[in-house]
Amino acid sequence: MTKKKFDFRKKLFIKNRLVILNENTFEEIFSFRLTLMNVFVTFTLGGIFLILVTTFIIAFTPLREFIPGYSSTELKRNATKLAIKSDSLETALKKNEAYLQGVQKVLRGELDYAKFNKDSILAEVDEPGELNMKASEEEIKLREDVAKIEKESGENKTKKKKSDKK
């Protein structure tokens, strides 16, 4: 087995000659001196180079759009424009609905026309509603309970550490 490996290694570095001849005149056009190792290294490097070139061509050209999972840049741009446009239409719709509700209140007599102002109605829509940030009684009780539990567990840990030291 070791002799076969040695023979194979020896064959890798044996110099061979590749000759290309003209078949009619047997004139030598060109020739190469090669070893099997040179041929193997050349084909390996050529394959790696071909893979890299193909990868870069696909990655950095519009050809990547033909690969499933990649979306076109134009499609992304259009989606962004449509998202912005739909957002602005949504806010305009909210403003119009608030204005119409104000007009309906005036028509029903729930609101005096003198108090009805388009700017004030639209300003109400633009401003976010006030949030109640005060803690409820239940939340205060829960916080107190958690504080008690944490205090008790802290005391238990210190007692345990003192008993472990003894």
Accessible surface in RSA format (square Angstrom, percent):
REM  Atomic radii and reference values for relative SASA: ProtOr
REM  Chains: A
REM  Algorithm: Lee & Richards
REM  Probe-radius: 1.40
REM  Slices: 20
REM RES _ NUM      All-atoms   Total-Side   Main-Chain    Non-polar    All polar
REM                ABS   REL    ABS   REL    ABS   REL    ABS   REL    ABS   REL
RES MET A   1   173.36  89.8 133.79  88.5  39.57  94.2 100.48  85.4  72.88  96.6
RES THR A   2   113.90  81.0 108.74 110.2   5.17  12.3  79.48 106.8  34.43  52.0
RES LYS A   3   153.10  74.7 148.26  91.0   4.83  11.5  96.29  86.7  56.81  60.5
RES LYS A   4   160.57  78.3 154.33  94.7   6.23  14.8  99.55  89.6  61.02  65.0
RES LYS A   5   114.47  55.8 110.38  67.7   4.09   9.7  61.59  55.4  52.89  56.3
RES PHE A   6   121.50  60.8 120.44  74.6   1.06   2.8 121.09  73.4   0.40   1.1
RES ASP A   7    56.61  39.7  55.65  55.4   0.96   2.3  16.89  39.7  39.72  39.6
RES PHE A   8   123.18  61.6 121.15  75.0   2.04   5.3 122.73  74.4   0.45   1.3
RES ARG A   9   148.89  62.5 148.03  75.5   0.86   2.1  44.29  60.5 104.61  63.4
RES LYS A  10   123.65  60.3 114.01  70.0   9.64  23.0  70.63  63.6  53.03  56.5
RES LYS A  11   120.40  58.7 118.05  72.4   2.35   5.6  61.38  55.2  59.02  62.9
RES LEU A  12    30.05  16.7  30.05  21.5   0.00   0.0  30.05  21.1   0.00   0.0
RES PHE A  13   123.25  61.7 109.20  67.6  14.05  36.6 109.90  66.6  13.35  38.2
RES ILE A  14    86.45  49.2  81.06  60.4   5.39  13.0  86.45  62.3   0.00   0.0
RES LYS A  15   137.86  67.3 113.12  69.4  24.74  58.9  66.37  59.7  71.49  76.2
RES ASN A  16    75.98  52.4  68.63  66.3   7.35  17.7  30.57  73.6  45.41  43.9
RES ARG A  17   150.27  63.1 118.65  60.5  31.61  75.3  44.70  61.1 105.57  64.0
RES LEU A  18    88.11  49.1  85.59  61.2   2.52   6.3  87.50  61.5   0.61   1.6
RES VAL A  19    55.94  36.8  31.62  28.6  24.32  58.6  31.62  27.5  24.32  66.0
RES ILE A  20    70.88  40.3  68.22  50.8   2.66   6.4  70.88  51.0   0.00   0.0
RES LEU A  21    87.60  48.8  64.98  46.5  22.63  56.9  64.98  45.6  22.63  60.9
RES ASN A  22    55.47  38.3  51.96  50.2   3.51   8.4   6.34  15.3  49.13  47.5
RES GLU A  23   147.22  84.5 134.69 101.9  12.53  29.8  50.17  97.0  97.05  79.2
RES ASN A  24   136.76  94.3 106.40 102.8  30.36  73.1  25.87  62.3 110.89 107.2
RES THR A  25    88.74  63.1  60.97  61.8  27.77  66.2  67.58  90.8  21.15  32.0
RES PHE A  26   150.11  75.1 132.47  82.1  17.64  45.9 132.47  80.3  17.64  50.5
RES GLU A  27   111.34  63.9 104.08  78.7   7.26  17.3  36.80  71.2  74.53  60.9
RES GLU A  28    89.74  51.5  68.65  51.9  21.09  50.2  22.21  43.0  67.53  55.1
RES ILE A  29   105.83  60.2  77.10  57.4  28.73  69.2  81.55  58.7  24.28  65.9
RES PHE A  30    94.78  47.4  88.67  54.9   6.11  15.9  94.78  57.5   0.00   0.0
RES SER A  31    36.17  30.6  12.28  16.4  23.89  55.0   0.07   0.2  36.10  50.6
RES PHE A  32   100.79  50.4  96.21  59.6   4.58  11.9 100.79  61.1   0.00   0.0
RES ARG A  33   160.37  67.3 134.89  68.8  25.48  60.7  53.69  73.4 106.68  64.7
RES LEU A  34    53.30  29.7  52.43  37.5   0.88   2.2  53.26  37.4   0.04   0.1
RES THR A  35    14.12  10.0  13.29  13.5   0.83   2.0  12.22  16.4   1.90   2.9
RES LEU A  36    88.21  49.1  85.26  61.0   2.96   7.4  85.26  59.9   2.96   8.0
RES MET A  37    57.57  29.8  57.57  38.1   0.00   0.0  51.74  44.0   5.83   7.7
RES ASN A  38    73.90  51.0  70.97  68.6   2.93   7.0  13.85  33.3  60.05  58.0
RES VAL A  39    48.67  32.0  45.53  41.2   3.14   7.6  48.67  42.3   0.00   0.0
RES PHE A  40   131.89  66.0 126.96  78.6   4.93  12.8 131.62  79.8   0.27   0.8
RES VAL A  41    65.98  43.4  64.39  58.3   1.59   3.8  65.98  57.3   0.00   0.0
RES THR A  42    90.70  64.5  84.24  85.4   6.46  15.4  65.24  87.6  25.45  38.5
RES PHE A  43   153.11  76.6 143.39  88.8   9.72  25.3 145.15  88.0   7.96  22.8
RES THR A  44    59.14  42.1  49.47  50.1   9.67  23.1  51.33  68.9   7.81  11.8
RES LEU A  45   109.83  61.2 106.22  76.0   3.62   9.1 106.55  74.8   3.28   8.8
RES GLY A  46    37.04  45.7   0.00   N/A  37.04  45.7  32.76  89.9   4.28   9.6
RES GLY A  47    30.79  38.0   0.00   N/A  30.79  38.0  28.36  77.8   2.43   5.4
RES ILE A  48    89.27  50.8  88.17  65.7   1.10   2.7  88.71  63.9   0.56   1.5
RES PHE A  49   138.06  69.1 136.51  84.6   1.55   4.0 137.89  83.6   0.18   0.5
RES LEU A  50   119.02  66.3 118.87  85.0   0.14   0.4 119.02  83.6   0.00   0.0
RES ILE A  51   117.02  66.6 113.90  84.9   3.12   7.5 116.78  84.1   0.23   0.6
RES LEU A  52    90.29  50.3  90.29  64.6   0.00   0.0  90.29  63.4   0.00   0.0
RES VAL A  53    54.44  35.8  52.17  47.2   2.27   5.5  54.37  47.2   0.07   0.2
RES THR A  54    63.80  45.4  62.45  63.3   1.35   3.2  49.35  66.3  14.46  21.9
RES THR A  55    74.38  52.9  69.63  70.6   4.75  11.3  57.98  77.9  16.40  24.8
RES PHE A  56   113.84  57.0 111.60  69.1   2.24   5.8 111.87  67.8   1.97   5.6
RES ILE A  57    84.22  47.9  81.67  60.8   2.55   6.1  84.17  60.6   0.05   0.1
RES ILE A  58    58.90  33.5  58.90  43.9   0.00   0.0  58.90  42.4   0.00   0.0
RES ALA A  59    42.05  38.7  30.21  46.6  11.84  26.9  36.12  50.9   5.93  15.7
RES PHE A  60   148.09  74.1 121.06  75.0  27.03  70.3 122.69  74.4  25.40  72.7
RES THR A  61    47.52  33.8  44.22  44.8   3.30   7.9  47.52  63.8   0.00   0.0
RES PRO A  62   100.06  72.9  95.34  86.9   4.72  17.2  98.97  81.7   1.09   6.8
RES LEU A  63    87.56  48.8  83.62  59.8   3.94   9.9  83.73  58.8   3.82  10.3
RES ARG A  64    72.25  30.3  72.25  36.8   0.00   0.0  10.32  14.1  61.93  37.5
RES GLU A  65    74.66  42.9  55.39  41.9  19.27  45.9  10.54  20.4  64.12  52.4
RES PHE A  66   169.20  84.7 140.67  87.1  28.54  74.3 145.52  88.2  23.69  67.8
RES ILE A  67    63.22  36.0  60.70  45.2   2.52   6.1  62.10  44.7   1.13   3.1
RES PRO A  68   128.49  93.6 100.09  91.2  28.39 103.2 112.44  92.8  16.04  99.7
RES GLY A  69    87.65 108.1   0.00   N/A  87.65 108.1  43.03 118.1  44.62  99.9
RES TYR A  70   126.59  59.1 112.08  63.8  14.51  37.8  66.26  49.8  60.32  74.4
RES SER A  71    46.74  39.5  31.80  42.4  14.94  34.4  28.05  59.7  18.70  26.2
RES SER A  72    28.98  24.5  25.72  34.3   3.27   7.5  16.65  35.5  12.33  17.3
RES THR A  73    68.49  48.7  65.75  66.7   2.74   6.5  46.73  62.8  21.76  32.9
RES GLU A  74   109.79  63.0 109.68  83.0   0.12   0.3  28.70  55.5  81.10  66.2
RES LEU A  75   105.48  58.7 102.96  73.7   2.52   6.3 104.97  73.7   0.52   1.4
RES LYS A  76   124.26  60.6 119.19  73.1   5.07  12.1  68.97  62.1  55.29  58.9
RES ARG A  77   132.45  55.6 125.97  64.2   6.47  15.4  50.40  68.9  82.04  49.7
RES ASN A  78    65.57  45.2  64.66  62.5   0.91   2.2  15.37  37.0  50.20  48.5
RES ALA A  79    56.38  51.8  46.37  71.6  10.02  22.8  51.42  72.4   4.97  13.2
RES THR A  80    79.32  56.4  74.27  75.3   5.05  12.0  54.42  73.1  24.90  37.6
RES LYS A  81   124.66  60.8 120.32  73.8   4.34  10.3  74.62  67.2  50.04  53.3
RES LEU A  82   112.87  62.9 110.23  78.9   2.64   6.6 110.50  77.6   2.37   6.4
RES ALA A  83    59.06  54.3  48.18  74.3  10.88  24.8  54.81  77.2   4.25  11.3
RES ILE A  84   117.47  66.8 112.89  84.1   4.58  11.0 116.77  84.1   0.70   1.9
RES LYS A  85   123.18  60.1 119.66  73.4   3.51   8.4  69.58  62.6  53.60  57.1
RES SER A  86    62.94  53.2  57.16  76.3   5.78  13.3  42.89  91.3  20.06  28.1
RES ASP A  87    87.23  61.1  84.79  84.4   2.45   5.8  18.96  44.6  68.28  68.1
RES SER A  88    61.44  51.9  53.17  71.0   8.27  19.0  45.81  97.5  15.63  21.9
RES LEU A  89   114.43  63.7 110.32  78.9   4.11  10.3 110.79  77.8   3.64   9.8
RES GLU A  90    94.72  54.4  89.92  68.0   4.80  11.4  26.44  51.1  68.28  55.7
RES THR A  91    66.75  47.5  65.65  66.6   1.10   2.6  53.33  71.6  13.42  20.3
RES ALA A  92    45.09  41.5  41.23  63.6   3.86   8.8  44.61  62.8   0.48   1.3
RES LEU A  93   101.75  56.7 100.08  71.6   1.68   4.2 101.52  71.3   0.24   0.6
RES LYS A  94   110.42  53.9 106.62  65.4   3.81   9.1  59.92  53.9  50.50  53.8
RES LYS A  95    69.96  34.1  69.94  42.9   0.02   0.0  19.60  17.6  50.36  53.6
RES ASN A  96    88.20  60.8  87.34  84.4   0.86   2.1  14.11  34.0  74.09  71.6
RES GLU A  97    86.67  49.8  84.87  64.2   1.81   4.3  28.76  55.6  57.92  47.3
RES ALA A  98    18.69  17.2  13.20  20.4   5.50  12.5  15.64  22.0   3.06   8.1
RES TYR A  99    69.51  32.5  69.51  39.5   0.00   0.0  34.10  25.6  35.40  43.6
RES LEU A 100   103.20  57.5 103.06  73.7   0.14   0.3 103.06  72.4   0.14   0.4
RES GLN A 101   110.04  61.5 108.94  79.6   1.10   2.6  26.96  57.4  83.08  63.0
RES GLY A 102     6.06   7.5   0.00   N/A   6.06   7.5   5.45  15.0   0.61   1.4
RES VAL A 103    42.57  28.0  42.17  38.2   0.39   0.9  42.57  37.0   0.00   0.0
RES GLN A 104    87.45  48.9  86.46  63.2   0.99   2.4  20.69  44.0  66.76  50.6
RES LYS A 105    97.95  47.8  97.95  60.1   0.00   0.0  41.13  37.0  56.82  60.5
RES VAL A 106    31.44  20.7  20.79  18.8  10.64  25.6  20.79  18.1  10.64  28.9
RES LEU A 107   143.63  80.0 110.19  78.8  33.43  84.0 113.05  79.4  30.58  82.3
RES ARG A 108   149.48  62.8 112.88  57.5  36.60  87.1  61.08  83.5  88.40  53.6
RES GLY A 109    60.35  74.4   0.00   N/A  60.35  74.4  30.04  82.4  30.32  67.9
RES GLU A 110   110.67  63.5  71.41  54.0  39.26  93.5  43.22  83.6  67.46  55.1
RES LEU A 111    56.27  31.3  49.72  35.6   6.55  16.5  52.72  37.0   3.55   9.6
RES ASP A 112    87.66  61.4  81.46  81.1   6.20  14.7  18.12  42.7  69.54  69.3
RES TYR A 113   168.33  78.6 159.93  91.0   8.39  21.8 111.63  83.9  56.70  69.9
RES ALA A 114   100.57  92.5  60.72  93.7  39.85  90.6  70.11  98.7  30.46  80.7
RES LYS A 115   148.18  72.3 122.85  75.4  25.33  60.3  77.46  69.7  70.71  75.3
RES PHE A 116    32.62  16.3  16.29  10.1  16.32  42.5  17.17  10.4  15.45  44.2
RES ASN A 117    77.30  53.3  73.02  70.6   4.28  10.3  17.76  42.7  59.55  57.6
RES LYS A 118   109.06  53.2 105.27  64.6   3.79   9.0  49.80  44.8  59.26  63.1
RES ASP A 119   105.11  73.6  99.40  98.9   5.71  13.5  30.07  70.8  75.04  74.8
RES SER A 120    50.79  42.9  43.11  57.5   7.67  17.7  42.35  90.2   8.44  11.8
RES ILE A 121    20.72  11.8  20.51  15.3   0.21   0.5  20.51  14.8   0.21   0.6
RES LEU A 122    37.60  20.9  37.60  26.9   0.00   0.0  37.60  26.4   0.00   0.0
RES ALA A 123    43.43  39.9  38.12  58.8   5.31  12.1  42.73  60.2   0.70   1.9
RES GLU A 124   125.75  72.2 110.11  83.3  15.65  37.3  41.89  81.0  83.86  68.5
RES VAL A 125    49.54  32.6  23.56  21.3  25.98  62.6  30.36  26.4  19.18  52.0
RES ASP A 126    91.01  63.7  60.91  60.6  30.10  71.2  30.65  72.1  60.36  60.2
RES GLU A 127   115.52  66.3 105.66  79.9   9.85  23.5  35.06  67.8  80.46  65.7
RES PRO A 128   122.70  89.4  98.59  89.9  24.11  87.7 110.23  91.0  12.47  77.5
RES GLY A 129    63.14  77.9   0.00   N/A  63.14  77.9  41.56 114.1  21.58  48.3
RES GLU A 130   181.37 104.1 144.11 109.0  37.27  88.7  63.21 122.3 118.17  96.5
RES LEU A 131   147.31  82.0 122.48  87.6  24.83  62.4 124.92  87.7  22.40  60.3
RES ASN A 132   129.18  89.1  93.43  90.3  35.75  86.1  39.99  96.3  89.19  86.2
RES MET A 133   165.48  85.7 132.16  87.5  33.32  79.3 122.90 104.5  42.58  56.4
RES LYS A 134   178.94  87.3 158.45  97.2  20.49  48.8 108.18  97.4  70.75  75.4
RES ALA A 135    38.89  35.8  13.97  21.6  24.92  56.7  16.77  23.6  22.12  58.6
RES SER A 136    63.00  53.2  52.52  70.1  10.48  24.1  51.80 110.3  11.20  15.7
RES GLU A 137   136.55  78.4 130.72  98.9   5.83  13.9  50.70  98.1  85.85  70.1
RES GLU A 138   144.46  82.9 137.84 104.3   6.62  15.8  54.12 104.7  90.34  73.8
RES GLU A 139    70.25  40.3  66.01  49.9   4.24  10.1  24.70  47.8  45.55  37.2
RES ILE A 140    80.71  45.9  80.46  59.9   0.25   0.6  80.67  58.1   0.04   0.1
RES LYS A 141   130.83  63.8 130.01  79.8   0.82   2.0  76.06  68.5  54.77  58.3
RES LEU A 142   111.42  62.1 109.19  78.1   2.23   5.6 110.91  77.9   0.51   1.4
RES ARG A 143   141.13  59.3 133.16  67.9   7.97  19.0  55.46  75.8  85.67  51.9
RES GLU A 144    94.99  54.5  90.24  68.3   4.75  11.3  34.57  66.9  60.42  49.3
RES ASP A 145    72.90  51.1  71.62  71.3   1.28   3.0  17.15  40.4  55.76  55.6
RES VAL A 146    67.27  44.3  67.02  60.7   0.25   0.6  67.27  58.5   0.00   0.0
RES ALA A 147    56.35  51.8  49.19  75.9   7.16  16.3  52.03  73.3   4.32  11.4
RES LYS A 148   130.49  63.7 127.20  78.0   3.30   7.9  78.23  70.4  52.26  55.7
RES ILE A 149   112.15  63.8 111.71  83.2   0.44   1.1 111.71  80.4   0.44   1.2
RES GLU A 150   113.39  65.1 105.13  79.5   8.25  19.7  38.84  75.1  74.55  60.9
RES LYS A 151   143.55  70.0 132.21  81.1  11.34  27.0  84.92  76.4  58.63  62.5
RES GLU A 152   102.66  58.9 101.80  77.0   0.85   2.0  34.43  66.6  68.23  55.7
RES SER A 153    48.25  40.8  44.99  60.0   3.26   7.5  33.39  71.1  14.86  20.8
RES GLY A 154    30.66  37.8   0.00   N/A  30.66  37.8  29.56  81.1   1.11   2.5
RES GLU A 155    82.19  47.2  79.78  60.4   2.41   5.7  32.36  62.6  49.83  40.7
RES ASN A 156    91.77  63.3  86.49  83.6   5.28  12.7  24.91  60.0  66.86  64.6
RES LYS A 157   134.20  65.5 131.79  80.9   2.42   5.8  77.25  69.5  56.95  60.7
RES THR A 158    72.92  51.9  71.37  72.4   1.55   3.7  61.42  82.5  11.50  17.4
RES LYS A 159   137.97  67.3 131.76  80.8   6.21  14.8  84.37  75.9  53.60  57.1
RES LYS A 160   139.01  67.8 133.81  82.1   5.21  12.4  81.47  73.3  57.54  61.3
RES LYS A 161   131.05  63.9 129.18  79.3   1.87   4.5  73.77  66.4  57.28  61.0
RES LYS A 162   136.86  66.8 134.37  82.4   2.50   5.9  79.71  71.7  57.16  60.9
RES SER A 163    69.66  58.9  52.19  69.7  17.46  40.2  43.91  93.5  25.75  36.1
RES ASP A 164   106.59  74.7  73.63  73.3  32.96  77.9  31.38  73.8  75.21  75.0
RES LYS A 165   178.57  87.1 141.68  86.9  36.88  87.8  93.09  83.8  85.48  91.1
RES LYS A 166   208.56 101.7 144.23  88.5  64.33 153.2 107.50  96.8 101.06 107.6
END  Absolute sums over single chains surface
CHAIN  1 A    15920.4      14059.9       1860.5      10118.2       5802.2
END  Absolute sums over all chains
TOTAL         15920.4      14059.9       1860.5      10118.2       5802.2
